[in-house]
Amino acid sequence: MILVTGATGALGALVAERLSGRDDVVLGTRAPERVPGTSPVRRIDFDAPDTLTEGFAGVDVLLLISAGYGEDDTVIARHEAAIAAAEKAGVGHVVYTSLTADGDHLPYALPHRWTERRLRDSALTWTILRNGLYAELLALLTAPSPDGRVTAPLGDGRAAVVARADLADAAALVVTDAPAHAGRVHELVGEHAVGGADLARAYGAHVRYEPGTLAEARAGITALGAEAFQVPMLVGTYSAIAAGFLGRTGGELRALLGRAPRPAIEAITSP
């Protein structure tokens, strides 16, 4: 049996779509009533560890989608609860959606690296999918202003972002052939890095790139009502891109998918 956690989240829902119709797939979420379709659903709530051992019963392959919405200690506690329950329930293999190695300068990298270490130290068989930044996140961070300006503080930096749909395809392929990926770390970044000027051109001839400052971005994010922990996460993403830490491209996603990934610019401008 394959269990997909986070089935009501953006990535989990896409993976669930790709596995729809299989009789060996169960979806896990803290809100089972929100899951569409006919696949079996279990309540899986990382913030309620006492529910997890029963929730993981009979599971051969667990797709552990990062529960990264929170402070580091909160995320680490969630992942510890999930891995400990997987060990106790006798889960055979855990596939974890982590963060690209080049993301170590991002504010939200630490819980990912902690979880990778925890899996390596566990009795479980594992696979780590080191996902590049979502193209959809960059689209959110670089949306043009009403007067036709991209003001995101990216400097001359570029990011090898990936369409979320491609990462869902990759996860679905791995969980349905888990033994072939045991003990492997897949670096799933884009083939082409994009920067602010590229985005401005893609949005249209009337759009221009006029990067602002990190301070301006921080003030804007705060004014939008972001939660306290989200502000440094988003500002740190701008900073890491601008500093050139997320521009390295790779071809492992193409090799895993057996096809070309969706172009990053397409995924950003028409998600």
N, C-alpha and C positions, 0 to 999 in steps of 0.2 A: 504494500500500500504506500502511496505517495501522499504526504500531507503538505499543503501550501499554506504557510502562515501569512498574515496580513492581507487576506483575500479581499478586504474592502479598501485597501490602499491602492494608489495609482499603479505601482508595479505589480502587486499581487493580483489585482483584478485582471491585468493583461495576461499574466501567466495562467490564471484560471480559465480565461477565454481559450487559450491555446490548448489546454488540457481537457476542455469540455468534451463530454461524451465518453471518456475513458471510465471503465468501471473500477479502476484501481486508484482513483484520485478522490481525496477528501479535502475540503477547504476549511481553513481555520481562521477565526476572527473573534474579536471581543464582542461583535455585534452581528450575530448570525442572521438576524431578521433583515439585515441590509444586503444580503448576498442574493443576487438574482440567479435564475437558472435552476437546474435540477440536480446539480452535484450535491452529494452529502456534505453537511456542514457541521463542524464541531465548535463549541465555544473554547477559544484559545486566548487567554488573557495573561500576558506576561506580568501584569501588575497584580495578578491573583495566582501566585505560584502553586497553591494547593489544587488548582484545577488542571494543571499541566500534565501530571503523570497519567491521569485517566485520559486526558485529551490526546496524548501521544501513544496510547495503547494500540498495539498491532501495526504501528507505522514502521515501514522498512526504510523509506527515504523521506527525510524532513527537509523541506525548503525553508530555511530560516531567513526571512527577509528582515533586514535590520530594522529594529524599533528605535530609530534615531531621533525621534521627536522628543527632545528633552535635554536636560543637563547631563554631563558625562556620567555622574554617579547614578542617575536614573536609568540611563541606557545600559550601563554595565550591569546593574542589578537585574534588569529585564533579561539580558542575554545570559547571565549566569543562571537565572531561574529556568530559562528554556533549555540550556545545555545540561544542567543538572537533572532536569526532568527527563530529557531524552536518554541520558545514561541510565536512570532508574527504570524507565519504561522499556529499555532494551531496543531502542531505535538503532538501526544498523548503520545509517549513513546520513550525515548532515551536509547539505549544500548551503553555504552562507553567502549572502550578497554583501560584499565588503566594498572598499573604496580603493581606487587605483593607487599604486605605490607612490606615484608622483603627488598624491594628495596629502602627504605627511605634513605639509605646511598649513593645511586647512584646520580651522578650529575644531571641527567635528571628527578628526582623524583618530584621536586616541581610543574611543570606544571600539572602533573597527579593529585596530591593532591588538587591543586587549582581547577581543573575541577570537581573532585568529590564533593568538597564543593559547587561549583557553581550549580551543578545539584541538590544537596540536598536542596539548598535554592531556587530553581526554582519552578515554578508551574507545571513542567513536571513530569510524571511518569518515573522512571529510573531503569536501572540495570547496575551494574558495573562489568566488567570482569577484574579482576586483574591478568593479564597474567604474567607468569614467563618469565625469559630471554629465548629468542629463542635459541634453540640448534644450529641453523645455524649461529647465531652471535658468539657463543663460537667456532664453527668450524673455522670461519674467524680469530678469535683472537688467536687460538692455532695451526694453520696449521704448520706442521713440516717443518723445513728448508731443503734445498737440501741435506745436509749431515746427515739427520735423527735425528734431535733434536727438541724437543718441548721446546722452551725457554720462553714461556709466563710466566710472573711474578705472578703465582698463589700461590706460597708457598705450604702449605699443605691444602689450602682451596678447597672447593668443591661447585658446583652449581647445584641446582635442575632445570636444564633447560628443556624446552619443545619443541617438534617439532612444527614448525609453522603450519603444516597441521592439527595437533590436535586442535590447538587454533582456526583455521578456522572452523573446524567441530563444535566446541563448540559455536562459535558465530552464525553460521547458525542455530543451534538447538534453541538457545535462541531467536533470532529475529523472528523465525516462531512460537514461543509459548510465546511471551513476557509477557502476563498477569500472567503466572505461575511464572515468575521471577521478578515481580515488587517489587522494594524496596530491592532487594537482592544484596549482594556483593559476587561474586564467586572468591575464591582463586585458581587459576589454575597453580599450580607449578608441577614439575615432581615428580615421585614416587621414583626415585633413583638419588642421587647427584653424580656428577663425578668431578674428579680432574685431575691434570696434569699427574700423573702417570697412571691413568686409560686410559687417552687418548693416551699416548705413547704406552701402550700395545695394544690398539685397532687398532692403525695405523700399527702395525706389530712388529715382534721381533727385527727388525733392528733399531727401533726408541727408543730413550731414552729421559727421562725428565730431563732437566737441566735448571731450572727456572732462568731467568734473573732478572734484577731489573726494578722498575718502571721508573727510569730515562732512562734506555736503551730503554724501550718500548716507552716512550714519544718521544725520538729522532727518533726512527724508524717510528712511526706514522707520525711525522712531515715531515720526509724525503719523505714519500710516497705522500705528497701533500694534506693531509687532511685539511679541512677547520678549521679555528681557533677554532670554538666552538666544533668541533668533538674531538679534541685532549683531553681535560679534560674528555669528556664523556667516551672515550674508556679507558683512563688510570684509571679513576675512577671505571670503571667496573672491571678491573683487581684488583684494590685495595680492593674493596668490597668483591670480591670472596676470595682473599688471607686472608682477615681479618675474614672470616667465617660468613659473614652476609647473604649469599645467599644459604646456604646448606640445609635449612629446607625443607623437603619433605611433600607431602600431597596427599590425595586420592580424592579430590573433582572433579578433572578432570575426573577420571575414573567413578565416580558416574554420572556426567553430560553426559558423552559420552555413558555410558552403555556398556563400553568395556575397555580393558586395553589400556593405551596410548602407542604410539610407543616408544620403548626403546631409551633413550637419546643417548647412544653410537652409535646406528644405525643411528639416525638422524644426528649425527655429522660427522661420517665417510663416510656416503653415502647419503648426503642430496638430 
